Amino acid sequence: MTSTIRRREFITLLGSTATAWPFLARAQQPAMPVIGFLHLFSPTAIATGLAAFRNGLSQAGYIEGRNLRIEFRSAENQSDRLPVLAADLVRAHVTVLYAGSAPAALAAKSATTTIPIVFAMGEDPVKEGVVSQLNRPGGNVTGFIDFGNQVFGKRLGLLHEIVPKTAPFALLVNPNNANAEPDVKEAQVAANALRRDLKVFRARTEAELDTAFAAIDQQRLGALIVGVDGFFFERREQITTLAARYAIPTVYERREYVAAGGLISYGSDRLEMNRLAGTYVGRILKGEKPADLPVQQSTKFILILNLKTARALGVDIPPSILAIADEVIE
């Protein structure tokens, strides 16, 4: 009788232990890493960049929803919200922070000295105080830069070839952007080298954009270069529509403007930079330290043309420019 009871007790214990094994195994599995994705723009505005970032993660072996989770925080183009959003991600105990601009990187750096941070930005990270040096950034921050606002000479040169008339050029900047005045100086140097006058227009609201384009048209300026700015990027539909309405040949930084009907864009390959940022995050998840990963500069620049817009503007794109275009939108 005692033997039977003990046998039953053993079988019951064995069954209960076997039932518990799956739960114990799950409990022992490492927690899924969480990436905090901090950006100035809305998710819709950076959809292609986010896809490229995910692509970089997948190349490193991380698939969202399978062995990785992403917590997204958008400042909706209000940079003063970034510190609060960065602090929120830190409180959420994310594994790695991604910062999609200089203001986001600064906000992330102020929020934590321990969580690894990977940035993608257009400004000089040493000058902005994000890292101490490029080769060995030290601390918990590294990333990629494209210096997108430092190729005004090339953009103005493209306009000079497309619009060879002597009418002055226009430059549109956002006075709320810290880079506005440095951009004006750089563009002025490039315009002087081409012996073209340059008139500067400033806009920080949708109404001011309307006013600026009306003034450019009234002054019969030959062409326009749109400065590198988050507000402009978010309002690219409005800007390209105004450029079409007033028949102003315009050059932009990013492909999205041309896809929205803009004439031409020239700038670094932002999608490639976002992909590479994703691979850096993957390397950090595998154990590498941000301090040992050098800040890398984008070396690939792309030229996009919209021939439909060119025809509507009555602009003839020189064969020399067509030959070097990375993409032509018909």
C-alpha positions as CSV (number, residue, x, y, z in Angstrom):
1,M,0.0,0.0,0.0
2,T,2.8,2.4,0.9
3,S,4.7,1.5,-2.2
4,T,1.6,2.2,-4.3
5,I,1.0,5.5,-2.7
6,R,4.7,6.5,-3.2
7,R,4.5,5.4,-6.8
8,R,1.4,7.5,-7.4
9,E,3.1,10.5,-5.6
10,F,6.1,10.1,-7.9
11,I,4.0,9.9,-11.0
12,T,2.0,13.0,-9.9
13,L,5.2,14.9,-9.1
14,L,6.7,13.8,-12.5
15,G,3.6,15.0,-14.3
16,S,3.5,18.4,-12.5
17,T,7.2,18.9,-13.2
18,A,6.9,18.1,-16.8
19,T,4.0,20.5,-17.0
20,A,6.1,23.2,-15.4
21,W,9.1,22.7,-17.7
22,P,7.8,24.8,-20.6
23,F,7.1,27.7,-18.2
24,L,10.6,27.3,-16.6
25,A,12.2,27.3,-20.1
26,R,10.3,30.5,-21.1
27,A,11.3,32.1,-17.8
28,Q,15.0,31.3,-18.5
29,Q,14.9,32.8,-22.0
30,P,16.6,36.2,-22.3
31,A,14.3,39.2,-22.5
32,M,13.7,40.5,-26.1
33,P,15.9,43.6,-26.7
34,V,14.0,46.9,-27.2
35,I,15.2,49.6,-29.5
36,G,14.1,53.2,-28.6
37,F,13.6,55.0,-31.9
38,L,13.7,58.8,-31.2
39,H,13.0,61.1,-34.1
40,L,12.1,64.7,-34.8
41,F,9.8,63.8,-37.7
42,S,6.5,61.9,-37.7
43,P,6.5,58.1,-38.5
44,T,4.8,58.9,-41.9
45,A,7.5,61.4,-42.9
46,I,10.3,58.9,-42.3
47,A,8.7,55.7,-43.4
48,T,11.3,54.9,-46.0
49,G,14.1,55.7,-43.5
50,L,12.6,53.5,-40.9
51,A,12.3,50.7,-43.4
52,A,16.0,51.1,-44.2
53,F,16.8,51.0,-40.5
54,R,14.9,47.7,-40.1
55,N,16.7,46.4,-43.1
56,G,20.0,47.1,-41.4
57,L,18.8,45.3,-38.2
58,S,17.7,42.3,-40.3
59,Q,21.2,42.1,-41.9
60,A,22.5,41.8,-38.3
61,G,20.1,39.0,-37.6
62,Y,17.4,41.0,-35.8
63,I,13.8,41.0,-37.0
64,E,11.2,43.2,-35.4
65,G,8.5,41.1,-33.7
66,R,10.6,38.0,-33.8
67,N,13.7,38.7,-31.6
68,L,13.4,42.5,-31.3
69,R,10.9,45.2,-30.4
70,I,11.0,48.9,-31.4
71,E,9.5,51.7,-29.2
72,F,8.9,54.7,-31.4
73,R,8.8,58.3,-30.1
74,S,8.2,61.2,-32.5
75,A,8.5,64.9,-31.6
76,E,6.2,65.8,-34.6
77,N,8.8,68.4,-35.7
78,Q,8.8,70.1,-32.3
79,S,12.4,69.9,-31.1
80,D,11.6,71.1,-27.6
81,R,9.7,67.8,-27.0
82,L,12.7,65.6,-27.7
83,P,14.2,65.7,-24.1
84,V,10.9,64.6,-22.6
85,L,10.6,61.8,-25.2
86,A,14.2,60.7,-24.6
87,A,13.7,60.5,-20.9
88,D,10.5,58.5,-21.5
89,L,12.5,55.9,-23.5
90,V,15.2,55.7,-20.8
91,R,12.5,55.0,-18.2
92,A,11.2,52.3,-20.5
93,H,14.6,50.6,-20.1
94,V,15.3,50.3,-23.8
95,T,18.4,48.3,-24.8
96,V,19.7,50.8,-27.4
97,L,18.6,54.3,-28.4
98,Y,18.5,55.4,-32.0
99,A,18.5,59.2,-32.6
100,G,17.5,60.4,-36.1
101,S,18.9,64.0,-35.9
102,A,21.4,66.2,-34.1
103,P,18.7,67.5,-31.6
104,A,17.5,64.0,-31.0
105,A,21.1,62.8,-30.4
106,L,21.7,65.7,-27.9
107,A,18.5,64.9,-26.1
108,A,19.3,61.2,-25.9
109,K,22.9,62.0,-24.6
110,S,21.5,64.2,-21.9
111,A,19.0,61.5,-20.9
112,T,21.5,58.7,-20.3
113,T,25.2,58.0,-20.0
114,T,24.7,54.2,-19.9
115,I,22.3,53.1,-22.6
116,P,24.1,52.9,-26.0
117,I,23.1,55.5,-28.5
118,V,23.4,55.4,-32.3
119,F,22.7,58.6,-34.2
120,A,22.2,59.5,-37.9
121,M,22.6,63.3,-38.5
122,G,23.6,66.0,-40.9
123,E,25.7,68.2,-38.6
124,D,29.2,67.8,-37.3
125,P,28.8,65.7,-34.1
126,V,32.0,66.9,-32.6
127,K,31.1,70.6,-33.1
128,E,27.6,69.9,-31.8
129,G,29.0,68.2,-28.7
130,V,27.5,64.8,-29.3
131,V,30.9,63.0,-29.4
132,S,34.4,64.1,-28.5
133,Q,36.0,62.7,-31.6
134,L,35.1,60.6,-34.7
135,N,37.6,57.7,-34.7
136,R,37.0,56.7,-31.1
137,P,33.9,58.5,-29.9
138,G,34.2,57.2,-26.3
139,G,31.3,57.1,-23.9
140,N,28.0,55.6,-25.0
141,V,27.4,57.4,-28.3
142,T,28.3,56.7,-32.0
143,G,26.7,56.9,-35.4
144,F,26.7,58.2,-38.9
145,I,26.9,61.7,-40.5
146,D,26.1,63.0,-43.9
147,F,26.9,66.7,-43.8
148,G,23.9,67.2,-46.0
149,N,24.0,71.0,-45.5
150,Q,27.5,71.3,-46.8
151,V,27.0,70.7,-50.5
152,F,25.4,73.9,-51.5
153,G,28.1,74.4,-54.1
154,K,27.1,71.3,-55.9
155,R,23.4,72.1,-55.7
156,L,23.9,75.6,-56.9
157,G,26.1,74.3,-59.7
158,L,23.4,72.1,-60.9
159,L,20.9,75.0,-61.0
160,H,23.5,77.1,-62.8
161,E,23.7,74.4,-65.6
162,I,19.9,74.0,-65.8
163,V,19.1,77.7,-65.6
164,P,22.0,79.4,-67.4
165,K,20.2,82.8,-67.4
166,T,21.7,85.6,-65.3
167,A,18.7,86.1,-63.0
168,P,19.6,85.9,-59.3
169,F,19.0,82.7,-57.3
170,A,16.9,82.4,-54.2
171,L,17.7,80.6,-51.0
172,L,15.0,79.5,-48.6
173,V,15.9,78.9,-45.0
174,N,14.0,78.5,-41.7
175,P,15.2,81.1,-39.1
176,N,14.3,78.7,-36.3
177,N,16.9,76.3,-37.5
178,A,20.3,76.8,-35.8
179,N,22.0,76.0,-39.2
180,A,20.1,78.7,-41.1
181,E,22.8,81.4,-40.9
182,P,25.7,79.1,-41.5
183,D,23.8,77.7,-44.5
184,V,23.3,81.2,-45.8
185,K,27.1,81.9,-45.6
186,E,28.0,78.7,-47.4
187,A,25.4,79.2,-50.1
188,Q,26.6,82.8,-50.6
189,V,30.2,81.6,-51.1
190,A,29.0,79.1,-53.7
191,A,26.9,81.7,-55.5
192,N,29.8,84.2,-55.6
193,A,32.0,81.5,-57.2
194,L,29.4,81.1,-59.9
195,R,29.0,84.9,-60.2
196,R,25.3,84.6,-59.4
197,D,23.5,86.9,-57.1
198,L,21.7,85.2,-54.2
199,K,18.7,86.5,-52.4
200,V,17.7,85.0,-49.0
201,F,14.1,84.3,-47.9
202,R,13.1,83.0,-44.5
203,A,10.0,81.0,-43.6
204,R,9.0,79.3,-40.3
205,T,5.3,78.8,-40.9
206,E,3.1,77.6,-43.7
207,A,1.9,81.2,-44.3
208,E,5.4,82.5,-44.5
209,L,6.2,79.8,-47.1
210,D,3.3,81.2,-49.2
211,T,4.6,84.7,-48.8
212,A,8.2,83.7,-49.7
213,F,7.2,82.0,-52.9
214,A,5.0,84.9,-54.0
215,A,8.0,87.3,-53.4
216,I,10.4,85.0,-55.3
217,D,7.9,85.1,-58.2
218,Q,7.4,88.8,-58.0
219,Q,11.1,89.5,-58.1
220,R,11.5,87.2,-61.1
221,L,14.3,85.2,-59.6
222,G,15.8,82.5,-61.8
223,A,15.7,79.4,-59.5
224,L,15.5,78.4,-55.9
225,I,17.5,76.2,-53.5
226,V,15.6,74.9,-50.5
227,G,17.7,74.7,-47.3
228,V,18.1,71.5,-45.2
229,D,15.4,71.7,-42.6
230,G,12.9,69.4,-40.8
231,F,10.0,71.8,-41.1
232,F,10.6,72.1,-44.9
233,F,10.8,68.4,-45.2
234,E,7.5,67.9,-43.4
235,R,5.9,70.6,-45.7
236,R,7.4,69.2,-48.9
237,E,4.0,68.8,-50.6
238,Q,3.3,72.4,-50.0
239,I,6.7,73.5,-51.2
240,T,6.8,71.5,-54.4
241,T,3.2,72.6,-55.2
242,L,4.2,76.3,-54.7
243,A,7.3,75.8,-56.9
244,A,5.1,74.3,-59.6
245,R,2.5,77.1,-59.3
246,Y,5.1,79.8,-59.7
247,A,7.1,77.8,-62.2
248,I,10.3,78.1,-60.2
249,P,13.1,75.6,-60.9
250,T,14.1,74.3,-57.5
251,V,16.8,72.0,-56.1
252,Y,16.3,70.1,-52.9
253,E,18.4,67.9,-50.6
254,R,16.3,64.7,-50.5
255,R,14.6,62.4,-53.0
256,E,11.2,62.7,-51.3
257,Y,10.9,66.2,-52.6
258,V,11.4,65.0,-56.2
259,A,9.0,62.1,-55.7
260,A,6.4,64.8,-54.5
261,G,6.9,66.7,-57.8
262,G,10.1,68.6,-57.2
263,L,12.6,69.2,-60.1
264,I,15.9,67.9,-58.8
265,S,17.6,66.8,-55.6
266,Y,21.2,66.2,-54.6
267,G,22.3,64.9,-51.3
268,S,23.7,62.0,-49.4
269,D,22.1,58.6,-49.5
270,R,20.0,58.9,-46.3
271,L,18.5,55.5,-46.7
272,E,21.9,53.9,-46.8
273,M,22.9,55.9,-43.7
274,N,19.8,54.6,-41.9
275,R,20.6,51.1,-43.0
276,L,24.1,51.3,-41.7
277,A,22.7,52.7,-38.4
278,G,20.6,49.6,-38.1
279,T,23.7,47.4,-38.5
280,Y,25.5,49.4,-35.8
281,V,22.6,48.8,-33.5
282,G,22.8,45.1,-34.3
283,R,26.5,45.0,-33.5
284,I,25.9,46.7,-30.2
285,L,23.2,44.1,-29.4
286,K,25.8,41.4,-30.0
287,G,28.1,42.9,-27.5
288,E,30.2,45.6,-29.2
289,K,30.6,49.0,-27.4
290,P,29.7,52.3,-28.9
291,A,33.0,53.7,-27.7
292,D,34.8,51.3,-30.0
293,L,32.7,51.9,-33.1
294,P,33.9,55.0,-35.1
295,V,31.5,57.6,-36.3
296,Q,31.3,57.2,-40.0
297,Q,30.7,59.7,-42.7
298,S,28.4,59.0,-45.6
299,T,30.4,59.0,-48.9
300,K,27.6,58.2,-51.3
301,F,25.6,61.2,-52.8
302,I,22.7,60.7,-55.2
303,L,21.2,62.9,-57.9
304,I,17.5,62.5,-58.7
305,L,15.6,64.2,-61.5
306,N,11.9,64.6,-62.3
307,L,11.6,64.9,-66.1
308,K,7.8,65.4,-65.9
309,T,8.4,68.4,-63.7
310,A,11.1,69.6,-66.1
311,R,8.8,69.5,-69.0
312,A,6.1,71.3,-67.1
313,L,8.6,74.1,-66.2
314,G,9.9,74.2,-69.8
315,V,13.4,73.3,-68.5
316,D,15.8,71.4,-70.7
317,I,18.0,69.1,-68.6
318,P,21.5,69.0,-70.1
319,P,22.7,65.6,-71.3
320,S,25.7,66.0,-69.0
321,I,23.4,66.0,-66.0
322,L,21.1,63.2,-67.3
323,A,24.2,61.1,-67.7
324,I,25.2,61.3,-64.1
325,A,21.7,61.0,-62.5
326,D,21.2,58.1,-60.2
327,E,17.5,58.1,-60.8
328,V,15.2,59.7,-63.4
329,I,11.5,60.0,-62.6
330,E,9.5,60.1,-65.8
